[in-house]
Amino acid sequence: MREFTVRFRSLRDVQDFVALASRQTVKLRVGGDRFQVNATSFMGIFALNCRKPLRVSVDCTEEELAQLMVTFDRFLVT
């Protein structure tokens, strides 16, 4: 299981993130402090505290992770 951290600054960010997550071949999960939701679920992500950075978990290879980092670059917390 690999993880990276994202932050959403607007409603549009969440919409764009969900659209990108929906195109991936690997299953992404977004989690806050208490639980995780499917990254393709717009309503699920809004059930989380989007004011804080969120962890994205994915079961993938290093190569797939590198590609995900490029895809989700604008949302990454560094």
RONUFI-248577 format. One record per atom (N, C-alpha, C, O, CB): residue number from 0; residue in three letters; atom name; x, y, z. Coordinates in pm, whole numbers, plus 50000, padded with zeros to 5 digits. Each point is the difference from the previous one (the first is absolute). Glycine has a CB too. Example, Ala and Ser with C-alpha at 12.3 -4.5 7.8 and 13.67 -1.06 7.14 Angstrom:
RONUFI-248577
> 0|ALA|N|51319|49431|50780
> 0|ALA|CA|49911|50119|50000
> 0|ALA|C|50090|50120|50000
> 0|ALA|O|50104|49998|50066
> 0|ALA|CB|49707|49885|50059
> 1|SER|N|50154|50222|49803
> 1|SER|CA|50082|50119|50006
> 1|SER|C|49923|50109|50073
> 1|SER|O|50051|50111|50017
> 1|SER|CB|50067|49826|49768
END
This chain:
RONUFI-248577
> 0|MET|N|50086|49882|50000
> 0|MET|CA|49914|50118|50000
> 0|MET|C|50090|50124|50000
> 0|MET|O|50091|50011|50082
> 0|MET|CB|49722|49865|50041
> 1|ARG|N|50161|50212|49787
> 1|ARG|CA|50075|50124|49991
> 1|ARG|C|49906|50118|50027
> 1|ARG|O|49879|49990|49978
> 1|ARG|CB|50283|49906|49855
> 2|GLU|N|49894|50214|50213
> 2|GLU|CA|49917|50115|50035
> 2|GLU|C|50065|50129|49952
> 2|GLU|O|50122|50009|49987
> 2|GLU|CB|49789|49869|50212
> 3|PHE|N|50005|50221|49775
> 3|PHE|CA|50045|50136|49977
> 3|PHE|C|49892|50092|50055
> 3|PHE|O|49886|49957|50023
> 3|PHE|CB|50250|49979|49771
> 4|THR|N|49899|50189|50228
> 4|THR|CA|49909|50095|50065
> 4|THR|C|49956|50107|49900
> 4|THR|O|50080|50053|49923
> 4|THR|CB|50032|49905|50299
> 5|VAL|N|49759|50072|49782
> 5|VAL|CA|49943|50102|49911
> 5|VAL|C|49924|50105|50082
> 5|VAL|O|49964|49978|50115
> 5|VAL|CB|50018|49853|49699
> 6|ARG|N|49996|50282|50122
> 6|ARG|CA|49920|50106|50063
> 6|ARG|C|49912|50062|49892
> 6|ARG|O|50044|50026|49888
> 6|ARG|CB|50136|50020|50288
> 7|PHE|N|49694|49977|49860
> 7|PHE|CA|49905|50063|49909
> 7|PHE|C|49973|50141|50048
> 7|PHE|O|49969|50022|50118
> 7|PHE|CB|49926|49755|49825
> 8|ARG|N|50116|50318|49967
> 8|ARG|CA|49981|50140|50035
> 8|ARG|C|49864|50054|49955
> 8|ARG|O|49961|50110|50038
> 8|ARG|CB|50285|49919|49948
> 9|SER|N|49684|49893|49934
> 9|SER|CA|49870|50046|49949
> 9|SER|C|49913|49882|49959
> 9|SER|O|50047|49887|49992
> 9|SER|CB|50060|50327|49929
> 10|LEU|N|49769|49814|50054
> 10|LEU|CA|49906|49900|49949
> 10|LEU|C|50050|49947|49866
> 10|LEU|O|49989|49880|49972
> 10|LEU|CB|49819|50233|50148
> 11|ARG|N|50246|49975|49798
> 11|ARG|CA|50052|49960|49869
> 11|ARG|C|50115|49901|50014
> 11|ARG|O|50011|49907|49920
> 11|ARG|CB|49921|50316|49987
> 12|ASP|N|50153|49796|50194
> 12|ASP|CA|50108|49904|50026
> 12|ASP|C|49945|49860|50025
> 12|ASP|O|50051|49902|49947
> 12|ASP|CB|50089|50284|50147
> 13|VAL|N|49756|49806|49988
> 13|VAL|CA|49941|49870|50031
> 13|VAL|C|49941|49938|49872
> 13|VAL|O|50018|49881|49975
> 13|VAL|CB|49931|50194|50262
> 14|GLN|N|49982|50005|49684
> 14|GLN|CA|49943|49950|49875
> 14|GLN|C|50109|49948|49907
> 14|GLN|O|49986|49893|49942
> 14|GLN|CB|49824|50269|50081
> 15|ASP|N|50297|49914|49963
> 15|ASP|CA|50110|49959|49913
> 15|ASP|C|50069|49874|50052
> 15|ASP|O|50034|49911|49922
> 15|ASP|CB|49997|50328|50012
> 16|PHE|N|49990|49755|50197
> 16|PHE|CA|50063|49882|50059
> 16|PHE|C|49917|49874|49976
> 16|PHE|O|50053|49897|49960
> 16|PHE|CB|50051|50251|50215
> 17|VAL|N|49766|49861|49848
> 17|VAL|CA|49911|49885|49980
> 17|VAL|C|50001|49957|49853
> 17|VAL|O|50001|49881|49970
> 17|VAL|CB|49854|50196|50222
> 18|ALA|N|50145|50019|49717
> 18|ALA|CA|50004|49968|49857
> 18|ALA|C|50129|49927|49965
> 18|ALA|O|49998|49901|49926
> 18|ALA|CB|49861|50300|50024
> 19|LEU|N|50254|49846|50103
> 19|LEU|CA|50127|49932|49975
> 19|LEU|C|50005|49862|50065
> 19|LEU|O|50047|49904|49940
> 19|LEU|CB|50064|50320|50046
> 20|ALA|N|49839|49767|50136
> 20|ALA|CA|50000|49871|50071
> 20|ALA|C|49915|49897|49927
> 20|ALA|O|50031|49881|50001
> 20|ALA|CB|50003|50241|50216
> 21|SER|N|49860|49924|49721
> 21|SER|CA|49909|49909|49928
> 21|SER|C|50067|49938|49877
> 21|SER|O|49957|49895|49953
> 21|SER|CB|49850|50242|50128
> 22|ARG|N|50296|49927|49869
> 22|ARG|CA|50069|49950|49880
> 22|ARG|C|50114|49903|50031
> 22|ARG|O|50058|49942|49908
> 22|ARG|CB|49882|50270|49982
> 23|GLN|N|50092|49770|50236
> 23|GLN|CA|50114|49916|50038
> 23|GLN|C|49963|49851|49998
> 23|GLN|O|49885|49963|50021
> 23|GLN|CB|50202|50224|50120
> 24|THR|N|50014|49730|49833
> 24|THR|CA|49978|49856|49998
> 24|THR|C|50018|49939|50139
> 24|THR|O|49959|49886|50024
> 24|THR|CB|50120|50108|49739
> 25|VAL|N|49981|50081|50329
> 25|VAL|CA|50017|49952|50137
> 25|VAL|C|49893|50063|50088
> 25|VAL|O|49947|50107|49968
> 25|VAL|CB|50303|49863|49998
> 26|LYS|N|49720|49964|50144
> 26|LYS|CA|49897|50049|50091
> 26|LYS|C|50062|50097|50101
> 26|LYS|O|50093|49964|50073
> 26|LYS|CB|49775|49822|49899
> 27|LEU|N|50081|50335|50031
> 27|LEU|CA|50048|50103|50091
> 27|LEU|C|49901|50019|50113
> 27|LEU|O|49878|49998|49979
> 27|LEU|CB|50244|50117|49833
> 28|ARG|N|49930|49904|50309
> 28|ARG|CA|49918|50028|50118
> 28|ARG|C|50050|50131|50061
> 28|ARG|O|50121|50021|50010
> 28|ARG|CB|49836|49731|50033
> 29|VAL|N|49952|50333|49996
> 29|VAL|CA|50035|50127|50063
> 29|VAL|C|49957|49994|50145
> 29|VAL|O|49887|49960|50030
> 29|VAL|CB|50090|50168|49751
> 30|GLY|N|50112|49910|50309
> 30|GLY|CA|49967|49988|50141
> 30|GLY|C|50034|50122|50082
> 30|GLY|O|50095|50073|49973
> 30|GLY|CB|49940|49690|50003
> 31|GLY|N|49884|50256|50123
> 31|GLY|CA|50024|50104|50098
> 31|GLY|C|50047|49935|50128
> 31|GLY|O|50067|49897|49997
> 31|GLY|CB|49759|50253|49900
> 32|ASP|N|50140|49910|50214
> 32|ASP|CA|50043|49948|50130
> 32|ASP|C|49925|49874|50041
> 32|ASP|O|50054|49917|50073
> 32|ASP|CB|50002|50316|49991
> 33|ARG|N|49820|49752|49891
> 33|ARG|CA|49917|49891|50050
> 33|ARG|C|49971|49888|49901
> 33|ARG|O|49993|49883|50040
> 33|ARG|CB|49909|50283|50105
> 34|PHE|N|50081|49865|49727
> 34|PHE|CA|49965|49895|49905
> 34|PHE|C|50045|50036|49860
> 34|PHE|O|50043|50112|49974
> 34|PHE|CB|49762|49826|50167
> 35|GLN|N|50184|49964|49768
> 35|GLN|CA|50038|50018|49861
> 35|GLN|C|49878|49980|49910
> 35|GLN|O|49909|49924|50033
> 35|GLN|CB|50326|50000|50017
> 36|VAL|N|49767|50145|49836
> 36|VAL|CA|49892|49985|49902
> 36|VAL|C|50062|49976|49863
> 36|VAL|O|50118|50025|49978
> 36|VAL|CB|49728|50125|50158
> 37|ASN|N|50073|49800|49774
> 37|ASN|CA|50042|49979|49863
> 37|ASN|C|50031|50137|49938
> 37|ASN|O|49920|50092|50011
> 37|ASN|CB|49940|49695|49970
> 38|ALA|N|50254|50225|49953
> 38|ALA|CA|50041|50128|49943
> 38|ALA|C|49914|50042|49882
> 38|ALA|O|50008|50115|49956
> 38|ALA|CB|50222|49836|50118
> 39|THR|N|49689|49960|49874
> 39|THR|CA|49911|50035|49889
> 39|THR|C|49864|50046|50049
> 39|THR|O|49911|50027|49920
> 39|THR|CB|50209|49809|49937
> 40|SER|N|49863|50173|50275
> 40|SER|CA|49873|50041|50058
> 40|SER|C|50004|50147|50042
> 40|SER|O|50061|50035|50101
> 40|SER|CB|49901|49729|49978
> 41|PHE|N|49975|50319|49841
> 41|PHE|CA|49994|50143|50029
> 41|PHE|C|49939|50024|50137
> 41|PHE|O|50055|50076|50081
> 41|PHE|CB|49925|49973|49673
> 42|MET|N|49906|49889|50273
> 42|MET|CA|49933|50018|50129
> 42|MET|C|50082|49941|50115
> 42|MET|O|50001|50054|50110
> 42|MET|CB|49777|49942|49772
> 43|GLY|N|50290|49893|50091
> 43|GLY|CA|50084|49938|50103
> 43|GLY|C|50111|50093|50045
> 43|GLY|O|50028|50012|50119
> 43|GLY|CB|49919|49765|49786
> 44|ILE|N|50117|50289|49999
> 44|ILE|CA|50109|50092|50033
> 44|ILE|C|49947|50117|50083
> 44|ILE|O|50068|50048|50090
> 44|ILE|CB|50054|49886|49699
> 45|PHE|N|49757|50113|50180
> 45|PHE|CA|49944|50110|50077
> 45|PHE|C|49959|49957|50140
> 45|PHE|O|49977|50086|50086
> 45|PHE|CB|49945|50015|49701
> 46|ALA|N|50068|49770|50239
> 46|ALA|CA|49973|49953|50136
> 46|ALA|C|50125|50014|50086
> 46|ALA|O|49993|49994|50123
> 46|ALA|CB|49833|49845|49789
> 47|LEU|N|50289|50179|50024
> 47|LEU|CA|50126|50017|50072
> 47|LEU|C|50020|50149|50032
> 47|LEU|O|49930|50086|49946
> 47|LEU|CB|50170|49711|49938
> 48|ASN|N|49994|50230|50202
> 48|ASN|CA|50035|50138|50031
> 48|ASN|C|50097|50050|49893
> 48|ASN|O|50121|49980|50011
> 48|ASN|CB|49844|49982|50240
> 49|CYS|N|49983|50103|49646
> 49|CYS|CA|50082|50044|49887
> 49|CYS|C|50083|50124|50031
> 49|CYS|O|50078|50044|49916
> 49|CYS|CB|49751|49860|49934
> 50|ARG|N|50156|50151|50267
> 50|ARG|CA|50082|50117|50037
> 50|ARG|C|50141|49959|50039
> 50|ARG|O|50091|50083|50004
> 50|ARG|CB|49702|50034|50073
> 51|LYS|N|50225|49755|49951
> 51|LYS|CA|50131|49947|50038
> 51|LYS|C|50055|49916|49885
> 51|LYS|O|49924|49954|49915
> 51|LYS|CB|50012|50046|50331
> 52|PRO|N|50196|49979|49751
> 52|PRO|CA|50055|49908|49901
> 52|PRO|C|49943|49860|50021
> 52|PRO|O|49975|49958|50113
> 52|PRO|CB|50237|50179|49873
> 53|LEU|N|49768|49791|49905
> 53|LEU|CA|49944|49865|50005
> 53|LEU|C|50101|49900|49943
> 53|LEU|O|50076|50033|49909
> 53|LEU|CB|49690|50059|50070
> 54|ARG|N|50233|49787|50075
> 54|ARG|CA|50089|49895|49952
> 54|ARG|C|49930|49919|49890
> 54|ARG|O|49884|49962|50014
> 54|ARG|CB|50229|50026|50211
> 55|VAL|N|49960|49988|49668
> 55|VAL|CA|49951|49914|49893
> 55|VAL|C|50079|49870|50009
> 55|VAL|O|50123|50001|49995
> 55|VAL|CB|49813|50197|49854
> 56|SER|N|49993|49691|50163
> 56|SER|CA|50062|49869|50008
> 56|SER|C|49973|49923|49872
> 56|SER|O|49891|50006|49944
> 56|SER|CB|50084|49992|50306
> 57|VAL|N|50127|49929|49706
> 57|VAL|CA|49986|49924|49876
> 57|VAL|C|50092|49879|50007
> 57|VAL|O|50114|50009|50048
> 57|VAL|CB|49826|50200|49821
> 58|ASP|N|50011|49679|50083
> 58|ASP|CA|50081|49879|49991
> 58|ASP|C|50052|49994|49857
> 58|ASP|O|49926|49962|49909
> 58|ASP|CB|49940|49914|50273
> 59|CYS|N|50262|50161|49799
> 59|CYS|CA|50055|50008|49865
> 59|CYS|C|50151|49980|50002
> 59|CYS|O|50061|49990|50106
> 59|CYS|CB|49753|50166|49829
> 60|THR|N|50243|49838|49947
> 60|THR|CA|50145|49989|49986
> 60|THR|C|50063|50139|50012
> 60|THR|O|49930|50101|49999
> 60|THR|CB|50045|49694|49853
> 61|GLU|N|50157|50209|50159
> 61|GLU|CA|50072|50128|50004
> 61|GLU|C|49979|50078|49871
> 61|GLU|O|49987|50122|50003
> 61|GLU|CB|50183|49777|50150
> 62|GLU|N|49827|50031|49734
> 62|GLU|CA|49979|50067|49871
> 62|GLU|C|49860|50062|49993
> 62|GLU|O|49984|50113|49953
> 62|GLU|CB|50175|49725|49938
> 63|GLU|N|49742|50089|50155
> 63|GLU|CA|49863|50052|50002
> 63|GLU|C|49990|50120|50094
> 63|GLU|O|49932|50098|49970
> 63|GLU|CB|49978|49673|49979
> 64|LEU|N|50158|50221|50166
> 64|LEU|CA|50000|50111|50094
> 64|LEU|C|50064|50124|49939
> 64|LEU|O|49949|50111|50017
> 64|LEU|CB|50061|49725|50173
> 65|ALA|N|50099|50146|49738
> 65|ALA|CA|50065|50114|49935
> 65|ALA|C|49906|50066|49900
> 65|ALA|O|49996|50123|49991
> 65|ALA|CB|50227|49766|50038
> 66|GLN|N|49701|50031|49897
> 66|GLN|CA|49904|50055|49905
> 66|GLN|C|49886|50072|50072
> 66|GLN|O|49954|50105|49955
> 66|GLN|CB|50105|49712|49883
> 67|LEU|N|49896|50127|50273
> 67|LEU|CA|49894|50066|50078
> 67|LEU|C|50047|50135|50054
> 67|LEU|O|49923|50096|50003
> 67|LEU|CB|49986|49679|50060
> 68|MET|N|50216|50232|49978
> 68|MET|CA|50055|50125|50052
> 68|MET|C|50000|50108|49892
> 68|MET|O|49977|50118|50028
> 68|MET|CB|50165|49752|50134
> 69|VAL|N|49884|50091|49715
> 69|VAL|CA|49995|50095|49889
> 69|VAL|C|49855|50042|49974
> 69|VAL|O|49970|50118|49982
> 69|VAL|CB|50237|49779|49916
> 70|THR|N|49703|50005|50101
> 70|THR|CA|49859|50026|49972
> 70|THR|C|49938|50093|50104
> 70|THR|O|49925|50091|49965
> 70|THR|CB|50060|49686|49926
> 71|PHE|N|50046|50201|50234
> 71|PHE|CA|49939|50076|50110
> 71|PHE|C|50091|50111|50053
> 71|PHE|O|49980|50048|50112
> 71|PHE|CB|49891|49749|49948
> 72|ASP|N|50227|50242|49863
> 72|ASP|CA|50101|50097|50043
> 72|ASP|C|49942|50128|50059
> 72|ASP|O|50050|50049|50101
> 72|ASP|CB|50097|49858|49724
> 73|ARG|N|49749|50147|50116
> 73|ARG|CA|49947|50129|50048
> 73|ARG|C|49932|49991|50136
> 73|ARG|O|49976|50103|50064
> 73|ARG|CB|49993|49961|49701
> 74|PHE|N|50001|49815|50281
> 74|PHE|CA|49934|49981|50129
> 74|PHE|C|50096|49958|50111
> 74|PHE|O|49963|49999|50117
> 74|PHE|CB|49831|49941|49759
> 75|LEU|N|50329|50024|50088
> 75|LEU|CA|50096|49944|50096
> 75|LEU|C|50043|50101|50105
> 75|LEU|O|50019|50117|49970
> 75|LEU|CB|50059|49730|49853
> 76|VAL|N|49936|50105|50299
> 76|VAL|CA|50054|50079|50109
> 76|VAL|C|50147|49960|50011
> 76|VAL|O|50032|49882|50018
> 76|VAL|CB|49743|50134|50107
> 77|THR|N|50312|50081|49865
> 77|THR|CA|50144|49970|50006
> 77|THR|C|50059|50037|50132
> 77|THR|O|50120|49981|50021
> 77|THR|CB|49896|50053|49738
END
